[in-house]
């Protein structure tokens, strides 16, 4: 017999023998222990050993701790950083299942992933329950906390996302208000149910991740897509003269689109000047007279609209809505009508422009390690393709820099660094009763001292009211400065 075949046969017999011994032991010697908890057998097995950790850098944000001696379960789930990371970790509950990263990385955290194949063989031989692996995220813990605290200090609901444009790694993804999943993850049914009811009955809905699970009218930040379509389509560049004025009425409608403060009285302006002043009339006119609905839709899709990003957390796809009619398109191109964007999507647009037009897939996983800390998988840096040409990206960076240098986004300036961006003020949807204060947006990017695009950001403030976009720009500038100072 071939020696290699003989060795393979011996290994197979050994594994088969180990399996038979394990089954025999459970059937004849340990059956009483399992029968004792017949109804909850799976839960008891799962909670006999610690589930793996979730970390933001070196900071533990989800872990398993030993249960009190009077508990029937060996371990319970704990989230030491509480509200700061609740939207990312989600919960792991024996009564409610799991959510967010606890759900997306369940097989890693409970040790059943194929990444731990050798561990599986070992546990089969020894009969020991496998300990879960650990998931290290791309998040910067201090930046995440700074983003959350800034949203909390603003006093409204909202979200903030920070990305490295070169890799797609998410450095912060904060949603306010937040929540601590420890209570829902309790092994005590009454305590877990009370925490669940408090969470789900809270009118502020802290369990909603406002960076990815809901979308909002983007206001004037959508002009970034319109300007990109104009330039990429060969209609002009930053210096091209475009229509302005303080009033524009699209064909087949009597509704006049105006500017927020009469800031564009000239009949014409350069595209850069109109973008810097955020002239609604300019971008409404361009979308009716120069650009088709296909032009806008294709540009939006190139940036990621209609995609459910998997980071691995799923994201609500952003959408343009119906822009076939001139009147609809005119409103959509100033970020109203049926246009809806997630905070993550708006960050990706800024990151793509900063990265020379190449869109990187957003990601949260830095690496996966086994229970001993050995890396078994690293997060992938994956390109989603080129959204715009390098020359268009250069023109867009010129437009966005003007906004921060001398336009509506001055609050995002970072001393000594090149920063670009776009502000946005958005009204509520048509279904709103009209009493709600306006939303505030800012999305932008910054270059380090070597002119490398190291950070892109988007901040959304829900119903902030007067000064909303200026406050969003201020928070964005502070977050970018924190990244730049550490670069």
Secondary structure, 3 states (H helix, E strand, C coil): CCHHHHHHHHHHHHHHHHHHHHHHHHHHCCHHHHHHCHHHHHHHHHCCCCCCCEEECCEEEEEEEECCCCCCCCEEEECCCHHHCHHHHCCEECCCEECHHHHHCHHHHCCCCHHHHHHHHHHHHHCCCCCCCEEEECCCHHHHHHHHHHHHHHCCCEEEEEECCCCCEEEEEEEECCCCCCCCCCCCHHHHHHHHHHHHHCCCCCCCCCCCCCCECCHHHHHHHHHHHHHHCCCCCCCCEEECCCEEECCCCCCEEECCCCCCCCCEEEHHHHHHHCCHHHHHHHHHHCCCHHHHHHHHHHHCCCCCCECCCECCCCECCCCCCHHHHHHHCCCCCCCEECHHHHHHHHHHHHCCCEEECCECEEEEECCCCCEEEECCCCEEEECCCHHHHHHHHHHHHHHHHHCCCHHHCCCCCCEEEEEEEECCCCCCCCCCCCEEEEEEEEECCCCCEEEEEEEEECCCCCCHHHHHHHHHHHHHHHHHHHC
